[in-house]
Amino acid sequence: MEGFEDPVRTEEGSSDPLLLADVFSVHKEDPSMEAARKLDWEQFTATLNERFRAIVEVIAQGGCLKEVGARFKVSVSAIQNNKQPLAVKLREFFGVAIRKEIGAIPRWRTNLLVHREMLACREEHQPA
């Protein structure tokens, strides 16, 4: 083998070979980024009061804000009113680009995809 674009094997019933890059490519987040994000998140939640922490936990777990209202013996609208100040705290702590960063594909993954597309275009445009 000479490079990551070399075929390792071909799956039965498929015309596309399994490439060495596919073997090493992981579709999960980089563990170091995950650990850094967890540290940042722990630091952020440490700055919150108990109600804000409860709101964040419920939202992260996909729960309902009614649960937080019941826990603190307040209405759901009172909890809803806490969402905006919480969003402000998030932006202040993580910066205004946090929403963009959360949804971004890691650069290494983008580079790999671009390289594959480039090779596919070369192969497509080579004379037969």
C-alpha positions as YAML, in Angstrom:
chain: A
units: angstrom
residues:
- id: 1
  name: MET
  ca: [0.00, 0.00, 0.00]
- id: 2
  name: GLU
  ca: [1.18, 3.47, -0.84]
- id: 3
  name: GLY
  ca: [-1.48, 5.87, 0.43]
- id: 4
  name: PHE
  ca: [-4.76, 6.36, 2.21]
- id: 5
  name: GLU
  ca: [-6.66, 6.19, -1.06]
- id: 6
  name: ASP
  ca: [-5.49, 2.61, -1.75]
- id: 7
  name: PRO
  ca: [-8.27, 0.02, -1.62]
- id: 8
  name: VAL
  ca: [-8.11, -2.43, 1.27]
- id: 9
  name: ARG
  ca: [-10.86, -4.68, -0.05]
- id: 10
  name: THR
  ca: [-14.14, -4.55, -1.93]
- id: 11
  name: GLU
  ca: [-17.38, -5.30, -0.12]
- id: 12
  name: GLU
  ca: [-19.51, -8.07, -1.58]
- id: 13
  name: GLY
  ca: [-22.26, -6.67, -3.79]
- id: 14
  name: SER
  ca: [-20.62, -3.24, -3.96]
- id: 15
  name: SER
  ca: [-18.57, -1.67, -6.71]
- id: 16
  name: ASP
  ca: [-16.98, 0.81, -4.27]
- id: 17
  name: PRO
  ca: [-13.79, -0.44, -2.61]
- id: 18
  name: LEU
  ca: [-13.12, 0.07, 1.10]
- id: 19
  name: LEU
  ca: [-10.23, 2.54, 1.27]
- id: 20
  name: LEU
  ca: [-7.50, 2.66, 3.90]
- id: 21
  name: ALA
  ca: [-8.70, 6.19, 4.78]
- id: 22
  name: ASP
  ca: [-12.13, 4.72, 5.61]
- id: 23
  name: VAL
  ca: [-10.52, 2.27, 8.01]
- id: 24
  name: PHE
  ca: [-8.74, 5.05, 9.91]
- id: 25
  name: SER
  ca: [-11.52, 7.60, 9.61]
- id: 26
  name: VAL
  ca: [-13.69, 7.81, 12.70]
- id: 27
  name: HIS
  ca: [-17.06, 9.52, 12.49]
- id: 28
  name: LYS
  ca: [-17.00, 10.45, 16.15]
- id: 29
  name: GLU
  ca: [-15.64, 13.65, 17.60]
- id: 30
  name: ASP
  ca: [-11.93, 13.86, 18.40]
- id: 31
  name: PRO
  ca: [-11.54, 12.75, 22.07]
- id: 32
  name: SER
  ca: [-9.30, 15.72, 22.89]
- id: 33
  name: MET
  ca: [-11.95, 18.16, 21.63]
- id: 34
  name: GLU
  ca: [-14.63, 16.29, 23.57]
- id: 35
  name: ALA
  ca: [-12.55, 16.49, 26.77]
- id: 36
  name: ALA
  ca: [-11.82, 20.20, 26.27]
- id: 37
  name: ARG
  ca: [-15.49, 20.92, 25.67]
- id: 38
  name: LYS
  ca: [-16.41, 19.03, 28.84]
- id: 39
  name: LEU
  ca: [-13.93, 21.07, 30.88]
- id: 40
  name: ASP
  ca: [-15.31, 24.30, 29.42]
- id: 41
  name: TRP
  ca: [-18.85, 23.15, 30.10]
- id: 42
  name: GLU
  ca: [-18.06, 22.28, 33.72]
- id: 43
  name: GLN
  ca: [-16.47, 25.70, 34.22]
- id: 44
  name: PHE
  ca: [-19.51, 27.39, 32.69]
- id: 45
  name: THR
  ca: [-22.09, 25.48, 34.75]
- id: 46
  name: ALA
  ca: [-20.11, 26.30, 37.89]
- id: 47
  name: THR
  ca: [-20.90, 29.99, 37.25]
- id: 48
  name: LEU
  ca: [-24.67, 29.36, 37.17]
- id: 49
  name: ASN
  ca: [-27.16, 29.47, 39.97]
- id: 50
  name: GLU
  ca: [-29.15, 26.33, 40.82]
- id: 51
  name: ARG
  ca: [-32.15, 27.23, 38.66]
- id: 52
  name: PHE
  ca: [-30.07, 27.97, 35.56]
- id: 53
  name: ARG
  ca: [-28.14, 24.71, 36.05]
- id: 54
  name: ALA
  ca: [-31.43, 22.81, 36.29]
- id: 55
  name: ILE
  ca: [-32.69, 24.44, 33.07]
- id: 56
  name: VAL
  ca: [-29.48, 23.56, 31.22]
- id: 57
  name: GLU
  ca: [-29.58, 19.95, 32.47]
- id: 58
  name: VAL
  ca: [-33.20, 19.44, 31.48]
- id: 59
  name: ILE
  ca: [-32.67, 20.93, 28.01]
- id: 60
  name: ALA
  ca: [-29.49, 18.85, 27.48]
- id: 61
  name: GLN
  ca: [-31.36, 15.68, 28.42]
- id: 62
  name: GLY
  ca: [-34.29, 16.54, 26.15]
- id: 63
  name: GLY
  ca: [-36.65, 17.00, 29.05]
- id: 64
  name: CYS
  ca: [-39.47, 19.47, 29.60]
- id: 65
  name: LEU
  ca: [-39.15, 22.81, 31.35]
- id: 66
  name: LYS
  ca: [-42.26, 21.90, 33.33]
- id: 67
  name: GLU
  ca: [-39.99, 19.61, 35.37]
- id: 68
  name: VAL
  ca: [-37.83, 22.58, 36.39]
- id: 69
  name: GLY
  ca: [-40.91, 24.66, 37.20]
- id: 70
  name: ALA
  ca: [-42.25, 21.91, 39.44]
- id: 71
  name: ARG
  ca: [-38.88, 21.50, 41.16]
- id: 72
  name: PHE
  ca: [-38.64, 25.22, 41.98]
- id: 73
  name: LYS
  ca: [-42.39, 25.65, 42.55]
- id: 74
  name: VAL
  ca: [-42.75, 28.31, 39.84]
- id: 75
  name: SER
  ca: [-44.71, 28.52, 36.60]
- id: 76
  name: VAL
  ca: [-43.34, 27.36, 33.26]
- id: 77
  name: SER
  ca: [-43.48, 30.97, 32.04]
- id: 78
  name: ALA
  ca: [-41.20, 31.97, 34.93]
- id: 79
  name: ILE
  ca: [-38.74, 29.31, 33.78]
- id: 80
  name: GLN
  ca: [-39.14, 30.47, 30.15]
- id: 81
  name: ASN
  ca: [-38.18, 33.98, 31.28]
- id: 82
  name: ASN
  ca: [-34.83, 32.55, 32.45]
- id: 83
  name: LYS
  ca: [-33.90, 31.27, 28.98]
- id: 84
  name: GLN
  ca: [-32.89, 34.66, 27.57]
- id: 85
  name: PRO
  ca: [-30.55, 35.61, 30.45]
- id: 86
  name: LEU
  ca: [-29.11, 32.10, 30.23]
- id: 87
  name: ALA
  ca: [-28.44, 32.57, 26.50]
- id: 88
  name: VAL
  ca: [-26.66, 35.84, 27.30]
- id: 89
  name: LYS
  ca: [-24.48, 34.05, 29.88]
- id: 90
  name: LEU
  ca: [-23.65, 31.36, 27.31]
- id: 91
  name: ARG
  ca: [-22.57, 33.95, 24.73]
- id: 92
  name: GLU
  ca: [-20.52, 35.86, 27.29]
- id: 93
  name: PHE
  ca: [-18.72, 32.74, 28.49]
- id: 94
  name: PHE
  ca: [-18.16, 30.92, 25.17]
- id: 95
  name: GLY
  ca: [-18.15, 33.88, 22.78]
- id: 96
  name: VAL
  ca: [-20.55, 34.92, 20.04]
- id: 97
  name: ALA
  ca: [-19.27, 32.27, 17.59]
- id: 98
  name: ILE
  ca: [-20.32, 29.34, 19.83]
- id: 99
  name: ARG
  ca: [-23.38, 28.42, 17.74]
- id: 100
  name: LYS
  ca: [-21.26, 28.30, 14.59]
- id: 101
  name: GLU
  ca: [-18.53, 26.24, 16.29]
- id: 102
  name: ILE
  ca: [-20.98, 23.68, 17.67]
- id: 103
  name: GLY
  ca: [-22.33, 22.82, 14.25]
- id: 104
  name: ALA
  ca: [-19.01, 22.93, 12.41]
- id: 105
  name: ILE
  ca: [-17.42, 19.84, 10.93]
- id: 106
  name: PRO
  ca: [-13.87, 19.38, 12.29]
- id: 107
  name: ARG
  ca: [-11.20, 20.74, 9.92]
- id: 108
  name: TRP
  ca: [-9.43, 17.38, 9.63]
- id: 109
  name: ARG
  ca: [-12.67, 15.79, 8.44]
- id: 110
  name: THR
  ca: [-13.30, 18.59, 5.91]
- id: 111
  name: ASN
  ca: [-9.75, 18.22, 4.58]
- id: 112
  name: LEU
  ca: [-10.22, 14.48, 4.16]
- id: 113
  name: LEU
  ca: [-13.50, 14.96, 2.29]
- id: 114
  name: VAL
  ca: [-12.00, 17.62, 0.01]
- id: 115
  name: HIS
  ca: [-9.04, 15.36, -0.77]
- id: 116
  name: ARG
  ca: [-11.36, 12.49, -1.68]
- id: 117
  name: GLU
  ca: [-13.44, 14.72, -3.93]
- id: 118
  name: MET
  ca: [-10.29, 15.99, -5.65]
- id: 119
  name: LEU
  ca: [-9.12, 12.45, -6.34]
- id: 120
  name: ALA
  ca: [-12.56, 11.48, -7.64]
- id: 121
  name: CYS
  ca: [-12.56, 14.47, -10.02]
- id: 122
  name: ARG
  ca: [-9.08, 13.57, -11.30]
- id: 123
  name: GLU
  ca: [-10.16, 10.00, -11.93]
- id: 124
  name: GLU
  ca: [-13.34, 11.17, -13.64]
- id: 125
  name: HIS
  ca: [-11.47, 13.49, -16.01]
- id: 126
  name: GLN
  ca: [-8.66, 11.13, -16.98]
- id: 127
  name: PRO
  ca: [-8.74, 9.94, -20.58]
- id: 128
  name: ALA
  ca: [-9.97, 6.39, -21.01]
...
